[in-house]
Amino acid sequence: MPPNKTSASDWAPAFAAVPRSAFLPDVMWPFDMDTGRSVTVGKADDPEAWRAYADADVPIVTQWDDGEGDGLDPGRLATSSASMPSVVFSMLRDLDVRPGHRVLEIGTGTGYNAALLAHRLGVADVVSMEVDGGVAATARAALRRFGMPVEVVTGDGFLGHVAGAPYDRIIATCGLRAIPYAWVEQARPGGVIVVPWGTDYVRQDAVVRLVVDDDGARASGRFTGPVEFMKLRAQRRAWPRHGDYVPAEGVAGAGVSSTTTLAEGDFVRDRFDVLRFALGLRVPACLCAVADKRDGVRPVWLYGLSDRSWACVLFREGRSTATVHQGGPRRLWDETEAAHAWWKERGEPGFERFGLTVGADGTRAWVDEPSASWPVRGG
């Protein structure tokens, strides 16, 4: 069932009544679109800048390094945030809540999203889960202050919250690499699950809108567009150590060397380009790292995540072919070339043509129709 055509405009009163600023800390780290970096903004020191960022359509980091960071400077890893209001809006539109629906939110964060849901549905019909006890406590306090005392459960959202089930809608505000079947089990038949999901290939995600079958056995649906979220804590990916893969002599120690006619532009694309997403769907358990260009040469590295397979393609300015080196039991570049050809043969499908089906036996991806699906890692 597609979202109700009126649901997007129905959210306007909630966004007008629930300001994001009511849920932001006095010291926060907005992402500056001009510089590409997070900046420190304090409400006491610069109230005008704080208010401007609070009202702007930018993501705002509210916690670094799982709360272990010290000082006012940005930390190493952003671990909690307030999403861009435009992204919040689009995901709530996909969720398509109706009066009387009961909603489970995975990832409370600041509490802003939960407050928007409560404004539409009432406090009693919204349950939010947050794995970080400190973040959960701060969100509870903010929700109470705002007059929206939503139930905030401290716990691992990957398990869902069976005590409050069944739910008509489930929404995750963190990126996942595996969608738990527990969410399908805790949703009503016909229920909707909205999740930012992605592959190991790149950091980026895409929002998938799953609808639970009438028998409740599985959930299936299409992607609606690209996003990037902080990952569910249990699914954070450790960056591969280059030295664990590539021999000491470097690419000269590759087991196989060859050339490719694929161009640098096929891999050096916008971070939200659909090709990178498609390659990840077809090349499982693989991470792609695009290195900086130096002296006209740009390396693109592939690392296997289930073994120590690796590949490197060296794109050189002015060359019609690139050199490829591969090592380990898998031929990751061959798999990537095959995935690229697969995408081209199907007319270069966009996000809206891809979908997922989640069942007790795992997760399967598909393009155009669920009948032609294949298993994806982590399902």
DRENKOLLUM-787947 format. One record per residue (C-alpha): residue number from 1; residue in one letter; chain; x, y, z. Coordinates in nm, 2 decimals. Example, Ala and Ser with C-alpha at 12.3 -4.5 7.8 and 13.67 -1.06 7.14 Angstrom:
[node 1,A,A,[1.23,-0.45,0.78]]
[node 2,S,A,[1.37,-0.11,0.71]]
***
This chain:
[node 1,M,A,[0.00,0.00,0.00]]
[node 2,P,A,[0.16,0.33,-0.10]]
[node 3,P,A,[0.16,0.62,0.14]]
[node 4,N,A,[-0.16,0.83,0.17]]
[node 5,K,A,[-0.13,1.12,-0.07]]
[node 6,T,A,[-0.24,1.36,0.20]]
[node 7,S,A,[0.01,1.23,0.46]]
[node 8,A,A,[0.29,1.47,0.36]]
[node 9,S,A,[0.08,1.78,0.40]]
[node 10,D,A,[-0.07,1.64,0.72]]
[node 11,W,A,[0.28,1.66,0.88]]
[node 12,A,A,[0.30,2.04,0.84]]
[node 13,P,A,[0.10,2.12,1.17]]
[node 14,A,A,[0.33,1.89,1.36]]
[node 15,F,A,[0.65,2.05,1.23]]
[node 16,A,A,[0.51,2.39,1.31]]
[node 17,A,A,[0.41,2.29,1.66]]
[node 18,V,A,[0.72,2.09,1.75]]
[node 19,P,A,[1.04,2.30,1.70]]
[node 20,R,A,[1.37,2.10,1.67]]
[node 21,S,A,[1.53,2.36,1.90]]
[node 22,A,A,[1.33,2.23,2.20]]
[node 23,F,A,[1.53,1.91,2.18]]
[node 24,L,A,[1.88,2.03,2.11]]
[node 25,P,A,[2.15,2.06,2.38]]
[node 26,D,A,[2.31,2.40,2.47]]
[node 27,V,A,[2.63,2.29,2.31]]
[node 28,M,A,[2.60,2.11,1.97]]
[node 29,W,A,[2.80,2.04,1.66]]
[node 30,P,A,[2.61,2.13,1.34]]
[node 31,F,A,[2.75,2.01,1.00]]
[node 32,D,A,[2.86,2.31,0.81]]
[node 33,M,A,[2.77,2.26,0.45]]
[node 34,D,A,[3.02,2.51,0.32]]
[node 35,T,A,[3.33,2.36,0.49]]
[node 36,G,A,[3.22,2.00,0.51]]
[node 37,R,A,[3.30,1.99,0.88]]
[node 38,S,A,[3.12,1.99,1.22]]
[node 39,V,A,[3.15,2.31,1.41]]
[node 40,T,A,[3.10,2.38,1.78]]
[node 41,V,A,[2.81,2.61,1.86]]
[node 42,G,A,[2.72,2.71,2.22]]
[node 43,K,A,[2.38,2.86,2.31]]
[node 44,A,A,[2.53,3.08,2.58]]
[node 45,D,A,[2.83,3.20,2.38]]
[node 46,D,A,[2.65,3.27,2.04]]
[node 47,P,A,[2.27,3.24,2.08]]
[node 48,E,A,[2.21,3.38,1.73]]
[node 49,A,A,[2.42,3.12,1.56]]
[node 50,W,A,[2.28,2.84,1.78]]
[node 51,R,A,[1.93,2.94,1.68]]
[node 52,A,A,[2.01,2.97,1.32]]
[node 53,Y,A,[2.16,2.62,1.30]]
[node 54,A,A,[1.87,2.48,1.51]]
[node 55,D,A,[1.63,2.61,1.24]]
[node 56,A,A,[1.85,2.52,0.94]]
[node 57,D,A,[1.81,2.21,0.73]]
[node 58,V,A,[2.14,2.06,0.85]]
[node 59,P,A,[2.23,1.75,1.06]]
[node 60,I,A,[2.35,1.83,1.41]]
[node 61,V,A,[2.58,1.60,1.61]]
[node 62,T,A,[2.47,1.59,1.98]]
[node 63,Q,A,[2.72,1.33,2.11]]
[node 64,W,A,[3.07,1.21,2.02]]
[node 65,D,A,[3.25,0.89,2.10]]
[node 66,D,A,[2.95,0.73,2.29]]
[node 67,G,A,[2.96,1.01,2.54]]
[node 68,E,A,[3.33,0.96,2.63]]
[node 69,G,A,[3.46,1.27,2.45]]
[node 70,D,A,[3.58,1.56,2.65]]
[node 71,G,A,[3.60,1.93,2.58]]
[node 72,L,A,[3.40,2.13,2.32]]
[node 73,D,A,[3.58,2.03,2.01]]
[node 74,P,A,[3.43,1.76,1.78]]
[node 75,G,A,[3.54,1.41,1.87]]
[node 76,R,A,[3.65,1.12,1.66]]
[node 77,L,A,[3.32,0.95,1.59]]
[node 78,A,A,[2.97,1.11,1.59]]
[node 79,T,A,[2.75,0.87,1.79]]
[node 80,S,A,[2.42,1.06,1.83]]
[node 81,S,A,[2.26,1.34,1.63]]
[node 82,A,A,[1.95,1.53,1.52]]
[node 83,S,A,[1.88,1.46,1.15]]
[node 84,M,A,[1.81,1.71,0.88]]
[node 85,P,A,[1.45,1.82,0.91]]
[node 86,S,A,[1.39,1.75,0.54]]
[node 87,V,A,[1.51,1.39,0.60]]
[node 88,V,A,[1.29,1.35,0.91]]
[node 89,F,A,[0.99,1.48,0.70]]
[node 90,S,A,[1.05,1.24,0.41]]
[node 91,M,A,[1.08,0.94,0.64]]
[node 92,L,A,[0.77,1.03,0.83]]
[node 93,R,A,[0.59,1.07,0.50]]
[node 94,D,A,[0.70,0.72,0.40]]
[node 95,L,A,[0.58,0.59,0.74]]
[node 96,D,A,[0.22,0.71,0.66]]
[node 97,V,A,[0.08,0.70,1.01]]
[node 98,R,A,[-0.30,0.72,1.05]]
[node 99,P,A,[-0.51,0.79,1.36]]
[node 100,G,A,[-0.51,0.50,1.60]]
[node 101,H,A,[-0.18,0.36,1.48]]
[node 102,R,A,[0.08,0.24,1.74]]
[node 103,V,A,[0.44,0.32,1.65]]
[node 104,L,A,[0.77,0.18,1.76]]
[node 105,E,A,[1.07,0.41,1.70]]
[node 106,I,A,[1.43,0.26,1.70]]
[node 107,G,A,[1.68,0.53,1.80]]
[node 108,T,A,[1.53,0.80,2.02]]
[node 109,G,A,[1.83,1.04,1.98]]
[node 110,T,A,[1.71,1.39,2.10]]
[node 111,G,A,[1.35,1.29,2.12]]
[node 112,Y,A,[1.25,1.52,1.83]]
[node 113,N,A,[1.12,1.25,1.60]]
[node 114,A,A,[0.92,1.09,1.89]]
[node 115,A,A,[0.76,1.43,1.97]]
[node 116,L,A,[0.65,1.47,1.61]]
[node 117,L,A,[0.49,1.13,1.61]]
[node 118,A,A,[0.32,1.20,1.95]]
[node 119,H,A,[0.18,1.52,1.82]]
[node 120,R,A,[0.01,1.33,1.54]]
[node 121,L,A,[-0.09,1.02,1.73]]
[node 122,G,A,[-0.09,1.10,2.10]]
[node 123,V,A,[0.17,1.01,2.36]]
[node 124,A,A,[0.02,0.67,2.44]]
[node 125,D,A,[0.07,0.53,2.09]]
[node 126,V,A,[0.44,0.60,2.06]]
[node 127,V,A,[0.72,0.39,2.20]]
[node 128,S,A,[1.08,0.49,2.14]]
[node 129,M,A,[1.40,0.28,2.20]]
[node 130,E,A,[1.75,0.41,2.27]]
[node 131,V,A,[2.05,0.20,2.34]]
[node 132,D,A,[2.25,0.47,2.52]]
[node 133,G,A,[2.13,0.52,2.87]]
[node 134,G,A,[2.25,0.88,2.89]]
[node 135,V,A,[2.10,0.98,2.56]]
[node 136,A,A,[1.77,0.81,2.66]]
[node 137,A,A,[1.76,1.00,2.99]]
[node 138,T,A,[1.82,1.34,2.82]]
[node 139,A,A,[1.55,1.26,2.56]]
[node 140,R,A,[1.30,1.16,2.83]]
[node 141,A,A,[1.36,1.49,3.01]]
[node 142,A,A,[1.32,1.69,2.69]]
[node 143,L,A,[1.00,1.51,2.60]]
[node 144,R,A,[0.86,1.58,2.95]]
[node 145,R,A,[0.96,1.94,2.94]]
[node 146,F,A,[0.78,1.98,2.61]]
[node 147,G,A,[0.47,1.81,2.74]]
[node 148,M,A,[0.51,1.50,2.53]]
[node 149,P,A,[0.62,1.23,2.78]]
[node 150,V,A,[0.66,0.95,2.53]]
[node 151,E,A,[0.77,0.61,2.67]]
[node 152,V,A,[1.15,0.59,2.61]]
[node 153,V,A,[1.28,0.24,2.66]]
[node 154,T,A,[1.66,0.20,2.72]]
[node 155,G,A,[1.76,-0.11,2.53]]
[node 156,D,A,[1.89,-0.27,2.21]]
[node 157,G,A,[1.65,-0.17,1.94]]
[node 158,F,A,[1.77,-0.46,1.72]]
[node 159,L,A,[1.55,-0.68,1.94]]
[node 160,G,A,[1.25,-0.46,1.91]]
[node 161,H,A,[1.02,-0.41,2.21]]
[node 162,V,A,[0.79,-0.71,2.23]]
[node 163,A,A,[0.62,-0.59,2.55]]
[node 164,G,A,[0.45,-0.31,2.35]]
[node 165,A,A,[0.37,-0.51,2.03]]
[node 166,P,A,[0.20,-0.54,1.80]]
[node 167,Y,A,[0.28,-0.22,1.61]]
[node 168,D,A,[0.12,-0.07,1.31]]
[node 169,R,A,[0.44,0.12,1.22]]
[node 170,I,A,[0.81,0.08,1.30]]
[node 171,I,A,[1.07,0.34,1.20]]
[node 172,A,A,[1.44,0.33,1.25]]
[node 173,T,A,[1.64,0.65,1.28]]
[node 174,C,A,[1.98,0.48,1.25]]
[node 175,G,A,[2.14,0.30,0.96]]
[node 176,L,A,[2.13,-0.08,0.94]]
[node 177,R,A,[2.32,-0.34,0.75]]
[node 178,A,A,[2.08,-0.62,0.86]]
[node 179,I,A,[1.71,-0.58,0.93]]
[node 180,P,A,[1.60,-0.80,1.22]]
[node 181,Y,A,[1.31,-1.04,1.16]]
[node 182,A,A,[1.19,-0.95,1.52]]
[node 183,W,A,[1.06,-0.62,1.37]]
[node 184,V,A,[0.85,-0.81,1.12]]
[node 185,E,A,[0.72,-1.04,1.40]]
[node 186,Q,A,[0.63,-0.74,1.62]]
[node 187,A,A,[0.44,-0.56,1.34]]
[node 188,R,A,[0.08,-0.62,1.25]]
[node 189,P,A,[-0.01,-0.77,0.91]]
[node 190,G,A,[-0.03,-0.48,0.67]]
[node 191,G,A,[0.21,-0.28,0.90]]
[node 192,V,A,[0.48,-0.06,0.76]]
[node 193,I,A,[0.85,-0.06,0.85]]
[node 194,V,A,[1.07,0.23,0.74]]
[node 195,V,A,[1.45,0.17,0.76]]
[node 196,P,A,[1.77,0.34,0.64]]
[node 197,W,A,[1.95,0.03,0.50]]
[node 198,G,A,[2.27,-0.02,0.32]]
[node 199,T,A,[2.55,-0.26,0.22]]
[node 200,D,A,[2.90,-0.30,0.34]]
[node 201,Y,A,[3.03,-0.15,0.01]]
[node 202,V,A,[2.98,0.21,0.11]]
[node 203,R,A,[2.88,0.41,0.42]]
[node 204,Q,A,[2.56,0.55,0.26]]
[node 205,D,A,[2.22,0.41,0.31]]
[node 206,A,A,[1.88,0.42,0.13]]
[node 207,V,A,[1.54,0.43,0.29]]
[node 208,V,A,[1.34,0.12,0.23]]
[node 209,R,A,[0.96,0.11,0.30]]
[node 210,L,A,[0.86,-0.25,0.38]]
[node 211,V,A,[0.49,-0.36,0.41]]
[node 212,V,A,[0.42,-0.67,0.62]]
[node 213,D,A,[0.23,-0.95,0.44]]
[node 214,D,A,[-0.13,-1.03,0.54]]
[node 215,D,A,[0.00,-1.35,0.70]]
[node 216,G,A,[0.27,-1.16,0.89]]
[node 217,A,A,[0.54,-1.40,0.76]]
[node 218,R,A,[0.75,-1.14,0.57]]
[node 219,A,A,[0.78,-0.78,0.48]]
[node 220,S,A,[0.86,-0.64,0.14]]
[node 221,G,A,[0.89,-0.31,-0.03]]
[node 222,R,A,[1.09,-0.06,-0.24]]
[node 223,F,A,[1.35,0.20,-0.16]]
[node 224,T,A,[1.25,0.56,-0.16]]
[node 225,G,A,[1.58,0.75,-0.18]]
[node 226,P,A,[1.94,0.78,-0.05]]
[node 227,V,A,[2.04,0.90,0.30]]
[node 228,E,A,[2.32,0.85,0.54]]
[node 229,F,A,[2.27,0.77,0.91]]
[node 230,M,A,[2.48,0.68,1.20]]
[node 231,K,A,[2.48,0.30,1.22]]
[node 232,L,A,[2.31,0.09,1.48]]
[node 233,R,A,[2.58,0.04,1.74]]
[node 234,A,A,[2.58,-0.34,1.71]]
[node 235,Q,A,[2.64,-0.30,1.33]]
[node 236,R,A,[2.92,-0.05,1.33]]
[node 237,R,A,[3.18,-0.15,1.08]]
[node 238,A,A,[3.55,-0.15,1.18]]
[node 239,W,A,[3.76,-0.02,0.89]]
[node 240,P,A,[3.98,-0.29,0.74]]
[node 241,R,A,[4.35,-0.27,0.82]]
[node 242,H,A,[4.53,-0.24,0.49]]
[node 243,G,A,[4.83,-0.44,0.60]]
[node 244,D,A,[4.61,-0.74,0.69]]
[node 245,Y,A,[4.51,-0.77,0.33]]
[node 246,V,A,[4.78,-0.65,0.09]]
[node 247,P,A,[5.13,-0.81,0.11]]
[node 248,A,A,[5.43,-0.62,0.21]]
[node 249,E,A,[5.55,-0.57,-0.15]]
[node 250,G,A,[5.21,-0.40,-0.23]]
[node 251,V,A,[5.02,-0.46,-0.55]]
[node 252,A,A,[5.33,-0.63,-0.69]]
[node 253,G,A,[5.23,-0.93,-0.47]]
[node 254,A,A,[4.89,-0.97,-0.63]]
[node 255,G,A,[4.79,-1.31,-0.74]]
[node 256,V,A,[4.63,-1.18,-1.06]]
[node 257,S,A,[4.69,-0.86,-1.27]]
[node 258,S,A,[4.48,-0.74,-1.56]]
[node 259,T,A,[4.33,-0.43,-1.72]]
[node 260,T,A,[3.98,-0.28,-1.73]]
[node 261,T,A,[3.81,-0.04,-1.96]]
[node 262,L,A,[3.58,0.09,-1.69]]
[node 263,A,A,[3.64,0.46,-1.62]]
[node 264,E,A,[3.74,0.64,-1.31]]
[node 265,G,A,[3.40,0.82,-1.34]]
[node 266,D,A,[3.22,0.49,-1.28]]
[node 267,F,A,[3.35,0.49,-0.92]]
[node 268,V,A,[3.43,0.85,-0.84]]
[node 269,R,A,[3.07,0.97,-0.81]]
[node 270,D,A,[2.85,1.17,-0.58]]
[node 271,R,A,[2.83,1.00,-0.24]]
[node 272,F,A,[2.46,0.93,-0.30]]
[node 273,D,A,[2.49,0.80,-0.65]]
[node 274,V,A,[2.28,0.49,-0.72]]
[node 275,L,A,[2.56,0.30,-0.89]]
[node 276,R,A,[2.76,0.26,-0.57]]
[node 277,F,A,[2.44,0.13,-0.40]]
[node 278,A,A,[2.38,-0.12,-0.69]]
[node 279,L,A,[2.73,-0.25,-0.68]]
[node 280,G,A,[2.70,-0.31,-0.31]]
[node 281,L,A,[2.39,-0.51,-0.36]]
[node 282,R,A,[2.56,-0.74,-0.61]]
[node 283,V,A,[2.91,-0.76,-0.45]]
[node 284,P,A,[2.85,-0.89,-0.09]]
[node 285,A,A,[3.08,-0.86,0.20]]
[node 286,C,A,[3.30,-0.61,0.03]]
[node 287,L,A,[3.41,-0.26,0.12]]
[node 288,C,A,[3.51,0.00,-0.15]]
[node 289,A,A,[3.75,0.27,-0.07]]
[node 290,V,A,[3.82,0.55,-0.32]]
[node 291,A,A,[4.16,0.71,-0.25]]
[node 292,D,A,[4.27,1.06,-0.33]]
[node 293,K,A,[4.43,1.13,-0.66]]
[node 294,R,A,[4.80,1.19,-0.66]]
[node 295,D,A,[5.02,1.27,-0.96]]
[node 296,G,A,[4.73,1.18,-1.19]]
[node 297,V,A,[4.67,0.84,-1.04]]
[node 298,R,A,[4.37,0.74,-0.84]]
[node 299,P,A,[4.36,0.40,-0.66]]
[node 300,V,A,[4.03,0.24,-0.58]]
[node 301,W,A,[4.06,-0.04,-0.32]]
[node 302,L,A,[3.82,-0.33,-0.25]]
[node 303,Y,A,[3.85,-0.53,0.07]]
[node 304,G,A,[3.67,-0.86,0.14]]
[node 305,L,A,[3.50,-0.87,0.48]]
[node 306,S,A,[3.45,-1.25,0.50]]
[node 307,D,A,[3.81,-1.33,0.41]]
[node 308,R,A,[4.13,-1.14,0.31]]
[node 309,S,A,[4.05,-1.10,-0.05]]
[node 310,W,A,[4.15,-0.76,-0.20]]
[node 311,A,A,[4.17,-0.57,-0.53]]
[node 312,C,A,[4.31,-0.24,-0.64]]
[node 313,V,A,[4.24,-0.06,-0.97]]
[node 314,L,A,[4.48,0.22,-1.07]]
[node 315,F,A,[4.31,0.49,-1.28]]
[node 316,R,A,[4.56,0.71,-1.46]]
[node 317,E,A,[4.47,1.04,-1.63]]
[node 318,G,A,[4.48,1.02,-2.01]]
[node 319,R,A,[4.46,0.64,-2.02]]
[node 320,S,A,[4.17,0.45,-2.17]]
[node 321,T,A,[4.24,0.14,-1.96]]
[node 322,A,A,[4.33,0.10,-1.59]]
[node 323,T,A,[4.55,-0.16,-1.43]]
[node 324,V,A,[4.39,-0.41,-1.19]]
[node 325,H,A,[4.55,-0.62,-0.92]]
[node 326,Q,A,[4.37,-0.88,-0.72]]
[node 327,G,A,[4.46,-1.11,-0.43]]
[node 328,G,A,[4.30,-1.37,-0.20]]
[node 329,P,A,[4.04,-1.64,-0.27]]
[node 330,R,A,[3.78,-1.40,-0.42]]
[node 331,R,A,[3.82,-1.20,-0.74]]
[node 332,L,A,[3.66,-0.88,-0.61]]
[node 333,W,A,[3.73,-0.67,-0.91]]
[node 334,D,A,[3.58,-0.94,-1.14]]
[node 335,E,A,[3.27,-0.94,-0.92]]
[node 336,T,A,[3.25,-0.56,-0.94]]
[node 337,E,A,[3.28,-0.55,-1.32]]
[node 338,A,A,[3.01,-0.82,-1.34]]
[node 339,A,A,[2.79,-0.61,-1.11]]
[node 340,H,A,[2.85,-0.30,-1.32]]
[node 341,A,A,[2.75,-0.49,-1.64]]
[node 342,W,A,[2.44,-0.63,-1.46]]
[node 343,W,A,[2.33,-0.27,-1.37]]
[node 344,K,A,[2.39,-0.14,-1.72]]
[node 345,E,A,[2.20,-0.43,-1.88]]
[node 346,R,A,[1.89,-0.35,-1.67]]
[node 347,G,A,[1.88,0.01,-1.79]]
[node 348,E,A,[2.07,0.16,-1.49]]
[node 349,P,A,[1.79,0.13,-1.24]]
[node 350,G,A,[1.75,0.40,-0.98]]
[node 351,F,A,[1.67,0.36,-0.61]]
[node 352,E,A,[1.30,0.33,-0.67]]
[node 353,R,A,[1.34,0.01,-0.88]]
[node 354,F,A,[1.53,-0.17,-0.60]]
[node 355,G,A,[1.36,-0.34,-0.31]]
[node 356,L,A,[1.40,-0.58,-0.02]]
[node 357,T,A,[1.21,-0.87,0.13]]
[node 358,V,A,[1.27,-0.97,0.49]]
[node 359,G,A,[1.16,-1.31,0.61]]
[node 360,A,A,[1.25,-1.57,0.87]]
[node 361,D,A,[1.51,-1.72,0.63]]
[node 362,G,A,[1.69,-1.38,0.58]]
[node 363,T,A,[1.68,-1.08,0.36]]
[node 364,R,A,[1.67,-1.08,-0.02]]
[node 365,A,A,[1.72,-0.79,-0.26]]
[node 366,W,A,[1.55,-0.74,-0.60]]
[node 367,V,A,[1.50,-0.51,-0.89]]
[node 368,D,A,[1.15,-0.44,-1.02]]
[node 369,E,A,[0.99,-0.76,-0.89]]
[node 370,P,A,[1.05,-0.97,-0.58]]
[node 371,S,A,[1.02,-1.29,-0.78]]
[node 372,A,A,[1.38,-1.23,-0.91]]
[node 373,S,A,[1.56,-1.18,-0.59]]
[node 374,W,A,[1.89,-1.28,-0.44]]
[node 375,P,A,[2.02,-1.31,-0.08]]
[node 376,V,A,[2.21,-1.02,0.08]]
[node 377,R,A,[2.47,-1.04,0.35]]
[node 378,G,A,[2.36,-0.96,0.70]]
[node 379,G,A,[1.99,-1.05,0.64]]
***
